[in-house]
Amino acid sequence: MRFLKTSNLNTISRTSKQNSTRPLSAMAPNSTFVGLPVIPPEDPSLNAASPKPRGIQQVLLAREQSEGAGATVRRSIGTPKLKNLTPFLMLDHFDVGIGAGFPDHPHRGQETITYLLDGAVDHEDFAGNKGTIESGDLQFMTAGRGIVHAEMPHDNGDGTSNVGMQLWVDLPKDLKNCEPRYRDLKAKEIPTAEIDDGKVTVKVISGRSHGVDSVQELAYTPVWLLDVTIRPGGKIVQPLPAGWNAFAYMLEGTANFDTGVTTQEIKQYHNAVFEQKGDQVIAQIGPEAKEAARFVLVAGMPLDQPIVQYGPFVLTDPSQVRQAMMDYSTYSNGFERAENWESAIGKGMG
């Protein structure tokens, strides 16, 4: 949900290689790649005899800003305070009503995960793919070598806004040129773990929580995504794969995270970024709390590669970004279908 800026090439930003404890093996650049396991076998943290909690490295307030055409987002990853957190490029908590949205725009080199929390969003691309994701649904979109699409609010008939989250995930460099694809996950397909005598509910969108496994192979880059609700007096102890980067974004209420040294309170609209070391995340709220706490807990396997980004183009070398801009402007090398294409849902906006 970020448009191509019209500024010059001097605005291209480069992030050097970041820590990676589990490098990727060689992978073929095509859409038949089935991906690495989302639940790593024999993982030292998932199988730790004496697991240790992760510390909190950074806490960010996701401040409101304008994005797209009249939409509002709270962005925590993809800002000057946290440019990248490999493999994560951007995290937006969006609110978009009728008359606003994200009309026709391109992507290359990344995946997006869109999670609808309330309302519905229509999508359409230049290959003829279109549909609607509704409250509780997710869409996993792989841009690969190139896609142009639109994401616009669905008219719910009651004038309410459409609220959700979009996470940008980097693609391994050998898959930057794969064919675009979509994978939808409906709310009814998401398994749920109930723990601590029903005081904690976990929607296991991707990964594992307390013996409940998710649907497999939704994205090329292995990512865990858990939607956690803690009611008063509840506590969760959640293992995460060793060395994966992880964060918890607070959607509702306030939760206390036990780092093993101290307890840190994280409030609504704040993103707590965890240290890589450690085996698990521990969160709870007291029995005196007046409301439940809800957050998304996300972890992803680090990619040992440079990040060179210009708006919606994410590659590993500045020359590749320049090539992406040229391909998009000349309708070539993956963007052929963009010529003379205009989405029905985004018509007249931009």
LOFIPA-267437 format. One record per residue (C-alpha): x, y, z; residue in three letters. Coordinates in pm, whole numbers, plus 50000, padded with zeros to 5 digits. Example, Ala and Ser with C-alpha at 12.3 -4.5 7.8 and 13.67 -1.06 7.14 Angstrom:
LOFIPA-267437
<x->51230	y->49550	z->50780	rest->Ala>
<x->51367	y->49894	z->50714	rest->Ser>
END
This chain:
LOFIPA-267437
<x->50000	y->50000	z->50000	rest->Met>
<x->50272	y->50241	z->49902	rest->Arg>
<x->50283	y->50430	z->49576	rest->Phe>
<x->50578	y->50495	z->49348	rest->Leu>
<x->50715	y->50837	z->49434	rest->Lys>
<x->50808	y->51079	z->49159	rest->Thr>
<x->51130	y->51195	z->49323	rest->Ser>
<x->51467	y->51123	z->49163	rest->Asn>
<x->51694	y->50824	z->49200	rest->Leu>
<x->51888	y->50987	z->49480	rest->Asn>
<x->51601	y->50886	z->49710	rest->Thr>
<x->51677	y->50517	z->49665	rest->Ile>
<x->51768	y->50383	z->50008	rest->Ser>
<x->52000	y->50095	z->50079	rest->Arg>
<x->52012	y->49881	z->50391	rest->Thr>
<x->52321	y->49667	z->50437	rest->Ser>
<x->52313	y->49300	z->50527	rest->Lys>
<x->52153	y->49229	z->50861	rest->Gln>
<x->52213	y->48946	z->51106	rest->Asn>
<x->52098	y->48607	z->50982	rest->Ser>
<x->52132	y->48294	z->51191	rest->Thr>
<x->51970	y->48065	z->50935	rest->Arg>
<x->52088	y->48139	z->50578	rest->Pro>
<x->51877	y->48026	z->50285	rest->Leu>
<x->51987	y->47741	z->50063	rest->Ser>
<x->51983	y->47780	z->49684	rest->Ala>
<x->51635	y->47815	z->49538	rest->Met>
<x->51508	y->47818	z->49181	rest->Ala>
<x->51346	y->48146	z->49065	rest->Pro>
<x->51006	y->48011	z->48969	rest->Asn>
<x->50658	y->47988	z->49114	rest->Ser>
<x->50678	y->47610	z->49167	rest->Thr>
<x->50907	y->47655	z->49467	rest->Phe>
<x->50723	y->47511	z->49767	rest->Val>
<x->50905	y->47713	z->50031	rest->Gly>
<x->51099	y->47626	z->50343	rest->Leu>
<x->50899	y->47476	z->50632	rest->Pro>
<x->50716	y->47737	z->50835	rest->Val>
<x->50782	y->47522	z->51144	rest->Ile>
<x->51157	y->47443	z->51138	rest->Pro>
<x->51228	y->47083	z->51240	rest->Pro>
<x->51460	y->47028	z->51537	rest->Glu>
<x->51463	y->47402	z->51607	rest->Asp>
<x->51670	y->47472	z->51924	rest->Pro>
<x->51418	y->47724	z->52060	rest->Ser>
<x->51104	y->47525	z->51979	rest->Leu>
<x->51266	y->47224	z->52148	rest->Asn>
<x->51455	y->47401	z->52428	rest->Ala>
<x->51470	y->47214	z->52761	rest->Ala>
<x->51510	y->47537	z->52960	rest->Ser>
<x->51366	y->47812	z->52738	rest->Pro>
<x->51450	y->48174	z->52808	rest->Lys>
<x->51228	y->48475	z->52735	rest->Pro>
<x->51324	y->48727	z->52470	rest->Arg>
<x->51413	y->49079	z->52571	rest->Gly>
<x->51260	y->49387	z->52410	rest->Ile>
<x->51498	y->49575	z->52184	rest->Gln>
<x->51277	y->49868	z->52084	rest->Gln>
<x->50922	y->50002	z->52132	rest->Val>
<x->50769	y->50218	z->51859	rest->Leu>
<x->50447	y->50418	z->51854	rest->Leu>
<x->50274	y->50379	z->51517	rest->Ala>
<x->50162	y->50734	z->51446	rest->Arg>
<x->49886	y->50813	z->51200	rest->Glu>
<x->49983	y->50935	z->50853	rest->Gln>
<x->49815	y->50974	z->50515	rest->Ser>
<x->49879	y->50712	z->50249	rest->Glu>
<x->49735	y->50617	z->49913	rest->Gly>
<x->49432	y->50822	z->49813	rest->Ala>
<x->49268	y->50950	z->50129	rest->Gly>
<x->49355	y->50652	z->50347	rest->Ala>
<x->49505	y->50667	z->50697	rest->Thr>
<x->49773	y->50427	z->50821	rest->Val>
<x->49968	y->50375	z->51139	rest->Arg>
<x->50316	y->50267	z->51025	rest->Arg>
<x->50574	y->50122	z->51263	rest->Ser>
<x->50810	y->49927	z->51035	rest->Ile>
<x->50927	y->50119	z->50731	rest->Gly>
<x->50986	y->50449	z->50914	rest->Thr>
<x->51306	y->50640	z->50995	rest->Pro>
<x->51305	y->50480	z->51342	rest->Lys>
<x->51286	y->50128	z->51201	rest->Leu>
<x->51358	y->50116	z->50828	rest->Lys>
<x->51371	y->49738	z->50796	rest->Asn>
<x->51358	y->49435	z->51022	rest->Leu>
<x->51457	y->49155	z->50788	rest->Thr>
<x->51258	y->48994	z->50637	rest->Pro>
<x->50998	y->49263	z->50718	rest->Phe>
<x->50993	y->49582	z->50512	rest->Leu>
<x->50681	y->49761	z->50629	rest->Met>
<x->50388	y->49725	z->50869	rest->Leu>
<x->50075	y->49937	z->50820	rest->Asp>
<x->49764	y->49939	z->51039	rest->His>
<x->49519	y->50095	z->50795	rest->Phe>
<x->49177	y->50258	z->50812	rest->Asp>
<x->49009	y->50332	z->50480	rest->Val>
<x->48655	y->50443	z->50401	rest->Gly>
<x->48452	y->50474	z->50083	rest->Ile>
<x->48601	y->50738	z->49854	rest->Gly>
<x->48956	y->50657	z->49965	rest->Ala>
<x->49187	y->50362	z->49902	rest->Gly>
<x->49489	y->50239	z->49712	rest->Phe>
<x->49423	y->50266	z->49336	rest->Pro>
<x->49639	y->50114	z->49061	rest->Asp>
<x->50003	y->50077	z->49167	rest->His>
<x->50294	y->49840	z->49090	rest->Pro>
<x->50508	y->49604	z->49297	rest->His>
<x->50822	y->49402	z->49234	rest->Arg>
<x->51042	y->49189	z->49459	rest->Gly>
<x->50831	y->49142	z->49773	rest->Gln>
<x->50528	y->48971	z->49924	rest->Glu>
<x->50242	y->49141	z->50104	rest->Thr>
<x->50020	y->48991	z->50373	rest->Ile>
<x->49688	y->49173	z->50418	rest->Thr>
<x->49480	y->49091	z->50727	rest->Tyr>
<x->49128	y->49237	z->50748	rest->Leu>
<x->49022	y->49315	z->51105	rest->Leu>
<x->48691	y->49481	z->51026	rest->Asp>
<x->48494	y->49547	z->50707	rest->Gly>
<x->48607	y->49432	z->50364	rest->Ala>
<x->48849	y->49526	z->50085	rest->Val>
<x->48819	y->49463	z->49711	rest->Asp>
<x->49127	y->49383	z->49504	rest->His>
<x->49195	y->49362	z->49130	rest->Glu>
<x->49510	y->49319	z->48920	rest->Asp>
<x->49621	y->49343	z->48559	rest->Phe>
<x->49609	y->48963	z->48514	rest->Ala>
<x->49236	y->48952	z->48574	rest->Gly>
<x->49252	y->48837	z->48937	rest->Asn>
<x->48991	y->49002	z->49157	rest->Lys>
<x->48786	y->48941	z->49467	rest->Gly>
<x->48699	y->49057	z->49817	rest->Thr>
<x->48859	y->48976	z->50150	rest->Ile>
<x->48632	y->49020	z->50450	rest->Glu>
<x->48669	y->49054	z->50826	rest->Ser>
<x->48910	y->48790	z->50958	rest->Gly>
<x->49036	y->48692	z->50611	rest->Asp>
<x->49391	y->48722	z->50479	rest->Leu>
<x->49547	y->48761	z->50139	rest->Gln>
<x->49906	y->48659	z->50066	rest->Phe>
<x->50026	y->48833	z->49748	rest->Met>
<x->50361	y->48755	z->49587	rest->Thr>
<x->50463	y->49038	z->49354	rest->Ala>
<x->50769	y->48857	z->49217	rest->Gly>
<x->50882	y->48996	z->48881	rest->Arg>
<x->50598	y->49242	z->48862	rest->Gly>
<x->50233	y->49312	z->48927	rest->Ile>
<x->50001	y->49611	z->48908	rest->Val>
<x->49690	y->49603	z->49125	rest->His>
<x->49439	y->49809	z->49320	rest->Ala>
<x->49309	y->49767	z->49675	rest->Glu>
<x->48991	y->49960	z->49751	rest->Met>
<x->48738	y->49959	z->50034	rest->Pro>
<x->48429	y->49750	z->49983	rest->His>
<x->48100	y->49935	z->50026	rest->Asp>
<x->47955	y->49780	z->50339	rest->Asn>
<x->47635	y->49980	z->50303	rest->Gly>
<x->47663	y->50138	z->50646	rest->Asp>
<x->47932	y->50401	z->50592	rest->Gly>
<x->48180	y->50232	z->50827	rest->Thr>
<x->48554	y->50220	z->50768	rest->Ser>
<x->48752	y->49913	z->50671	rest->Asn>
<x->49035	y->49835	z->50911	rest->Val>
<x->49322	y->49593	z->50872	rest->Gly>
<x->49695	y->49537	z->50860	rest->Met>
<x->49935	y->49498	z->50573	rest->Gln>
<x->50281	y->49350	z->50622	rest->Leu>
<x->50546	y->49369	z->50350	rest->Trp>
<x->50784	y->49071	z->50350	rest->Val>
<x->51106	y->49061	z->50149	rest->Asp>
<x->51153	y->48783	z->49895	rest->Leu>
<x->51476	y->48578	z->49887	rest->Pro>
<x->51698	y->48722	z->49612	rest->Lys>
<x->51670	y->48407	z->49401	rest->Asp>
<x->51291	y->48444	z->49399	rest->Leu>
<x->51270	y->48813	z->49310	rest->Lys>
<x->51191	y->48713	z->48952	rest->Asn>
<x->50924	y->48452	z->49029	rest->Cys>
<x->50576	y->48471	z->48877	rest->Glu>
<x->50317	y->48670	z->49075	rest->Pro>
<x->50054	y->48477	z->49270	rest->Arg>
<x->49778	y->48513	z->49531	rest->Tyr>
<x->49677	y->48287	z->49816	rest->Arg>
<x->49370	y->48365	z->50025	rest->Asp>
<x->49307	y->48237	z->50377	rest->Leu>
<x->48948	y->48264	z->50498	rest->Lys>
<x->48866	y->48334	z->50862	rest->Ala>
<x->48687	y->48000	z->50895	rest->Lys>
<x->49003	y->47816	z->50783	rest->Glu>
<x->49224	y->47957	z->51060	rest->Ile>
<x->49277	y->47711	z->51350	rest->Pro>
<x->49255	y->47840	z->51706	rest->Thr>
<x->49437	y->47751	z->52028	rest->Ala>
<x->49259	y->47810	z->52362	rest->Glu>
<x->49495	y->47818	z->52660	rest->Ile>
<x->49513	y->47919	z->53027	rest->Asp>
<x->49163	y->47791	z->53104	rest->Asp>
<x->49014	y->47989	z->52816	rest->Gly>
<x->49164	y->48323	z->52919	rest->Lys>
<x->49387	y->48330	z->52609	rest->Val>
<x->49283	y->48272	z->52247	rest->Thr>
<x->49537	y->48242	z->51965	rest->Val>
<x->49439	y->48247	z->51598	rest->Lys>
<x->49719	y->48046	z->51438	rest->Val>
<x->49738	y->48218	z->51099	rest->Ile>
<x->50088	y->48090	z->51031	rest->Ser>
<x->50318	y->47888	z->51257	rest->Gly>
<x->50243	y->47692	z->51574	rest->Arg>
<x->50093	y->47771	z->51912	rest->Ser>
<x->50040	y->47521	z->52193	rest->His>
<x->50018	y->47219	z->51968	rest->Gly>
<x->49803	y->47383	z->51700	rest->Val>
<x->49962	y->47412	z->51354	rest->Asp>
<x->49860	y->47654	z->51080	rest->Ser>
<x->49781	y->47597	z->50715	rest->Val>
<x->50117	y->47549	z->50542	rest->Gln>
<x->50307	y->47725	z->50262	rest->Glu>
<x->50121	y->48053	z->50233	rest->Leu>
<x->50433	y->48262	z->50165	rest->Ala>
<x->50778	y->48193	z->50020	rest->Tyr>
<x->50965	y->48353	z->50311	rest->Thr>
<x->50886	y->48162	z->50635	rest->Pro>
<x->50677	y->48384	z->50864	rest->Val>
<x->50480	y->48315	z->51183	rest->Trp>
<x->50167	y->48525	z->51236	rest->Leu>
<x->49962	y->48479	z->51554	rest->Leu>
<x->49659	y->48688	z->51656	rest->Asp>
<x->49657	y->48677	z->52038	rest->Val>
<x->49376	y->48786	z->52273	rest->Thr>
<x->49443	y->48784	z->52648	rest->Ile>
<x->49153	y->48832	z->52888	rest->Arg>
<x->49194	y->48961	z->53246	rest->Pro>
<x->49416	y->48726	z->53446	rest->Gly>
<x->49544	y->48549	z->53134	rest->Gly>
<x->49902	y->48463	z->53035	rest->Lys>
<x->50069	y->48322	z->52727	rest->Ile>
<x->50415	y->48167	z->52693	rest->Val>
<x->50480	y->48143	z->52319	rest->Gln>
<x->50792	y->47977	z->52173	rest->Pro>
<x->50937	y->48125	z->51852	rest->Leu>
<x->51194	y->47979	z->51609	rest->Pro>
<x->51556	y->48042	z->51705	rest->Ala>
<x->51712	y->48361	z->51568	rest->Gly>
<x->51404	y->48479	z->51381	rest->Trp>
<x->51326	y->48847	z->51405	rest->Asn>
<x->50998	y->48908	z->51589	rest->Ala>
<x->50765	y->49182	z->51706	rest->Phe>
<x->50428	y->49226	z->51879	rest->Ala>
<x->50196	y->49502	z->51755	rest->Tyr>
<x->49929	y->49598	z->52007	rest->Met>
<x->49584	y->49626	z->51850	rest->Leu>
<x->49374	y->49669	z->52164	rest->Glu>
<x->49434	y->49729	z->52533	rest->Gly>
<x->49763	y->49693	z->52720	rest->Thr>
<x->49976	y->49388	z->52793	rest->Ala>
<x->50278	y->49323	z->53014	rest->Asn>
<x->50571	y->49140	z->52855	rest->Phe>
<x->50811	y->48947	z->53078	rest->Asp>
<x->51168	y->48979	z->52944	rest->Thr>
<x->51329	y->48765	z->53213	rest->Gly>
<x->51485	y->49074	z->53372	rest->Val>
<x->51188	y->49306	z->53402	rest->Thr>
<x->50826	y->49344	z->53293	rest->Thr>
<x->50748	y->49600	z->53025	rest->Gln>
<x->50402	y->49745	z->52959	rest->Glu>
<x->50307	y->49779	z->52591	rest->Ile>
<x->50007	y->49996	z->52505	rest->Lys>
<x->49771	y->50014	z->52207	rest->Gln>
<x->49927	y->50113	z->51871	rest->Tyr>
<x->50279	y->50037	z->51997	rest->His>
<x->50511	y->49785	z->51834	rest->Asn>
<x->50747	y->49592	z->52063	rest->Ala>
<x->51049	y->49460	z->51869	rest->Val>
<x->51215	y->49165	z->52040	rest->Phe>
<x->51580	y->49070	z->52062	rest->Glu>
<x->51692	y->48778	z->51844	rest->Gln>
<x->51831	y->48584	z->52138	rest->Lys>
<x->51592	y->48394	z->52357	rest->Gly>
<x->51335	y->48123	z->52292	rest->Asp>
<x->50992	y->48256	z->52379	rest->Gln>
<x->50769	y->48558	z->52430	rest->Val>
<x->50574	y->48587	z->52757	rest->Ile>
<x->50275	y->48822	z->52789	rest->Ala>
<x->50000	y->48863	z->53046	rest->Gln>
<x->49747	y->49104	z->53193	rest->Ile>
<x->49638	y->49123	z->53556	rest->Gly>
<x->49302	y->48999	z->53685	rest->Pro>
<x->49209	y->49358	z->53768	rest->Glu>
<x->49231	y->49468	z->53403	rest->Ala>
<x->48908	y->49624	z->53274	rest->Lys>
<x->48954	y->49507	z->52916	rest->Glu>
<x->49123	y->49236	z->52714	rest->Ala>
<x->49452	y->49289	z->52530	rest->Ala>
<x->49492	y->49192	z->52167	rest->Arg>
<x->49811	y->49189	z->51962	rest->Phe>
<x->49961	y->49026	z->51656	rest->Val>
<x->50281	y->48836	z->51726	rest->Leu>
<x->50493	y->48807	z->51412	rest->Val>
<x->50825	y->48632	z->51352	rest->Ala>
<x->51020	y->48581	z->51031	rest->Gly>
<x->51338	y->48413	z->50912	rest->Met>
<x->51612	y->48673	z->50846	rest->Pro>
<x->51739	y->48701	z->50489	rest->Leu>
<x->52113	y->48756	z->50447	rest->Asp>
<x->52089	y->49001	z->50158	rest->Gln>
<x->52093	y->49377	z->50090	rest->Pro>
<x->51765	y->49568	z->50072	rest->Ile>
<x->51742	y->49836	z->49804	rest->Val>
<x->51397	y->49993	z->49795	rest->Gln>
<x->51232	y->50264	z->49591	rest->Tyr>
<x->50864	y->50286	z->49680	rest->Gly>
<x->50701	y->49956	z->49577	rest->Pro>
<x->51016	y->49809	z->49416	rest->Phe>
<x->51237	y->49604	z->49652	rest->Val>
<x->51552	y->49450	z->49507	rest->Leu>
<x->51908	y->49380	z->49617	rest->Thr>
<x->52104	y->49620	z->49393	rest->Asp>
<x->52045	y->49982	z->49280	rest->Pro>
<x->52075	y->49881	z->48913	rest->Ser>
<x->51789	y->49634	z->48961	rest->Gln>
<x->51568	y->49910	z->49100	rest->Val>
<x->51648	y->50134	z->48803	rest->Arg>
<x->51563	y->49843	z->48575	rest->Gln>
<x->51231	y->49793	z->48755	rest->Ala>
<x->51144	y->50160	z->48702	rest->Met>
<x->51235	y->50130	z->48335	rest->Met>
<x->51036	y->49808	z->48293	rest->Asp>
<x->50730	y->49962	z->48455	rest->Tyr>
<x->50749	y->50276	z->48240	rest->Ser>
<x->50800	y->50075	z->47917	rest->Thr>
<x->50556	y->49790	z->47997	rest->Tyr>
<x->50821	y->49521	z->47969	rest->Ser>
<x->50986	y->49233	z->48160	rest->Asn>
<x->50685	y->49148	z->48374	rest->Gly>
<x->50481	y->49467	z->48330	rest->Phe>
<x->50355	y->49400	z->47975	rest->Glu>
<x->49994	y->49370	z->48091	rest->Arg>
<x->50006	y->49714	z->48254	rest->Ala>
<x->49982	y->49892	z->47918	rest->Glu>
<x->49635	y->50043	z->47876	rest->Asn>
<x->49512	y->49860	z->48188	rest->Trp>
<x->49297	y->50036	z->48444	rest->Glu>
<x->49121	y->49863	z->48729	rest->Ser>
<x->48745	y->49892	z->48758	rest->Ala>
<x->48761	y->49945	z->49135	rest->Ile>
<x->49023	y->50221	z->49118	rest->Gly>
<x->48890	y->50400	z->48810	rest->Lys>
<x->48911	y->50778	z->48836	rest->Gly>
<x->49148	y->50777	z->49136	rest->Met>
<x->49523	y->50811	z->49158	rest->Gly>
END
